[in-house]
Amino acid sequence: MRDIAILACGECKNRNYTTTRNKKTMTERLEKVKFCPHCRKRTTHKETKSGSPFIG
């Protein structure tokens, strides 16, 4: 079963991206290097708790 994962910037904490992951095979939280439009540079984005990606 695939679930939606919300990724937040490690520096400014803005929730910028959403992706899906399989909870059974990936038990740890996602961590990817992506471009943050608010910081205007590539930063580490980590998976946050579920919720709306537009709420601070």
N, CA, C and O of each residue as an XYZ file, in Angstrom:
224
protein
N       0.836     -1.176      0.000
C       0.000      0.000      0.000
C       0.885      1.246      0.000
O       1.758      1.390      0.857
N       0.665      2.130     -0.944
C       1.474      3.345     -1.060
C       0.770      4.500     -0.360
O      -0.436      4.697     -0.513
N       1.546      5.265      0.415
C       1.021      6.414      1.143
C       1.707      7.684      0.660
O       2.822      7.645      0.139
N       1.030      8.800      0.839
C       1.587     10.090      0.454
C       2.545     10.562      1.539
O       2.214     10.531      2.725
N       3.732     10.999      1.130
C       4.728     11.544      2.046
C       4.958     13.006      1.676
O       5.156     13.334      0.506
N       4.929     13.878      2.675
C       5.139     15.304      2.467
C       6.575     15.628      2.867
O       7.013     15.284      3.965
N       7.308     16.294      1.969
C       8.713     16.622      2.219
C       8.857     18.100      2.577
O       8.317     18.971      1.895
N       9.593     18.369      3.657
C       9.819     19.740      4.115
C      11.301     20.055      4.069
O      12.136     19.187      4.321
N      11.624     21.289      3.748
C      13.006     21.754      3.674
C      13.640     21.688      5.064
O      12.998     22.017      6.061
N      14.896     21.264      5.121
C      15.603     21.159      6.392
C      16.024     22.500      6.955
O      16.263     22.611      8.157
N      16.121     23.526      6.115
C      16.574     24.843      6.584
C      15.411     25.771      6.922
O      15.355     26.313      8.026
N      14.471     25.961      5.974
C      13.384     26.923      6.207
C      12.099     26.248      6.692
O      11.155     26.942      7.072
N      12.039     24.921      6.689
C      10.908     24.124      7.191
C       9.632     24.265      6.360
O       8.561     23.862      6.814
N       9.724     24.827      5.153
C       8.558     24.909      4.282
C       8.294     23.561      3.641
O       9.224     22.858      3.247
N       7.025     23.205      3.539
C       6.631     21.946      2.913
C       6.487     22.183      1.418
O       5.522     22.807      0.976
N       7.444     21.688      0.635
C       7.524     22.013     -0.777
C       7.069     20.889     -1.705
O       6.527     21.166     -2.775
N       7.276     19.634     -1.324
C       7.060     18.520     -2.241
C       6.221     17.431     -1.597
O       6.197     17.277     -0.376
N       5.526     16.669     -2.457
C       4.829     15.460     -2.030
C       5.295     14.324     -2.924
O       5.622     14.530     -4.092
N       5.322     13.131     -2.365
C       5.691     11.938     -3.106
C       4.980     10.762     -2.460
O       4.300     10.931     -1.448
N       5.127      9.581     -3.028
C       4.513      8.393     -2.440
C       5.610      7.424     -2.029
O       6.712      7.438     -2.577
N       5.287      6.583     -1.052
C       6.236      5.560     -0.621
C       5.469      4.342     -0.131
O       4.311      4.438      0.275
N       6.133      3.201     -0.178
C       5.556      1.959      0.308
C       5.964      1.784      1.771
O       7.146      1.616      2.068
N       5.000      1.821      2.676
C       5.297      1.759      4.108
C       5.856      0.409      4.534
O       6.609      0.329      5.505
N       5.492     -0.659      3.813
C       5.954     -1.991      4.216
C       7.436     -2.194      3.912
O       8.140     -2.840      4.688
N       7.916     -1.654      2.799
C       9.314     -1.873      2.433
C      10.230     -0.758      2.923
O      11.420     -0.993      3.129
N       9.704      0.451      3.114
C      10.502      1.584      3.605
C       9.933      2.034      4.940
O       8.999      2.834      4.988
N      10.499      1.517      6.023
C       9.959      1.842      7.344
C      10.504      3.161      7.886
O       9.848      3.803      8.705
N      11.697      3.577      7.443
C      12.260      4.843      7.920
C      11.708      6.000      7.091
O      11.094      5.790      6.045
N      11.932      7.213      7.569
C      11.422      8.402      6.881
C      12.272      8.732      5.663
O      13.479      8.491      5.654
N      11.632      9.287      4.630
C      12.331      9.669      3.411
C      13.206     10.894      3.650
O      12.887     11.754      4.471
N      14.306     10.956      2.923
C      15.188     12.112      2.976
C      15.824     12.254      1.595
O      16.552     11.367      1.147
N      15.547     13.375      0.920
C      16.050     13.612     -0.430
C      16.629     15.014     -0.529
O      16.234     15.915      0.211
N      17.575     15.190     -1.455
C      18.120     16.512     -1.739
C      17.346     17.065     -2.931
O      17.397     16.509     -4.028
N      16.628     18.169     -2.704
C      15.798     18.779     -3.732
C      15.964     20.291     -3.689
O      16.515     20.838     -2.734
N      15.488     20.957     -4.725
C      15.573     22.415     -4.796
C      14.457     23.037     -3.969
O      13.290     22.673     -4.114
N      14.818     23.974     -3.102
C      13.840     24.711     -2.299
C      13.633     26.075     -2.947
O      14.579     26.860     -3.014
N      12.420     26.386     -3.431
C      12.199     27.684     -4.064
C      12.254     28.849     -3.074
O      12.492     29.984     -3.485
N      12.043     28.599     -1.794
C      12.087     29.672     -0.801
C      13.529     30.024     -0.437
O      13.860     31.202     -0.298
N      14.391     29.011     -0.282
C      15.805     29.243      0.003
C      16.589     29.536     -1.272
O      17.679     30.105     -1.216
N      16.042     29.154     -2.407
C      16.658     29.290     -3.724
C      17.981     28.535     -3.833
O      18.943     29.027     -4.423
N      18.015     27.319     -3.247
C      19.178     26.443     -3.368
C      18.750     25.003     -3.079
O      17.633     24.753     -2.626
N      19.659     24.061     -3.351
C      19.383     22.656     -3.094
C      19.625     22.358     -1.628
O      20.706     22.629     -1.106
N      18.618     21.799     -0.960
C      18.717     21.478      0.458
C      18.159     20.079      0.689
O      17.511     19.504     -0.185
N      18.418     19.546      1.865
C      17.869     18.248      2.249
C      16.413     18.429      2.646
O      16.090     19.283      3.472
N      15.543     17.631      2.061
C      14.125     17.639      2.396
C      13.806     16.336      3.116
O      14.159     15.254      2.646
N      13.136     16.445      4.257
C      12.809     15.276      5.066
C      11.299     15.110      5.135
O      10.545     16.078      5.041
N      10.880     13.871      5.301
C       9.451     13.567      5.404
C       8.906     14.098      6.726
O       9.530     13.947      7.776
N       7.734     14.720      6.657
C       7.077     15.258      7.847
C       5.883     14.379      8.207
O       5.564     13.423      7.501
N       5.239     14.714      9.300
C       4.020     14.014      9.667
C       2.927     14.320      8.652
O       2.985     15.337      7.960
N       1.940     13.450      8.564
C       0.846     13.659      7.608
C       0.077     14.924      7.954
O       0.015     15.337      9.111
N      -0.495     15.520      6.944
C      -1.248     16.756      7.104
C      -1.238     17.515      5.811
O      -0.652     17.061      4.828
N      -1.867     18.650      5.789
C      -1.917     19.451      4.591
C      -0.533     20.048      4.295
O       0.111     20.565      5.208
N      -0.061     19.988      3.036
C       1.251     20.548      2.722
C       1.287     22.066      2.775
O       2.361     22.657      2.656
N       0.122     22.721      2.953
C       0.061     24.175      2.917
C      -0.089     24.782      4.306
O      -0.183     26.003      4.432
N      -0.113     23.967      5.341
C      -0.215     24.489      6.706
C       1.177     24.463      7.318
O       1.817     23.412      7.355
N       1.650     25.606      7.799
C       2.974     25.836      8.328
C       3.536     24.806      9.177
O       4.661     24.947      9.657
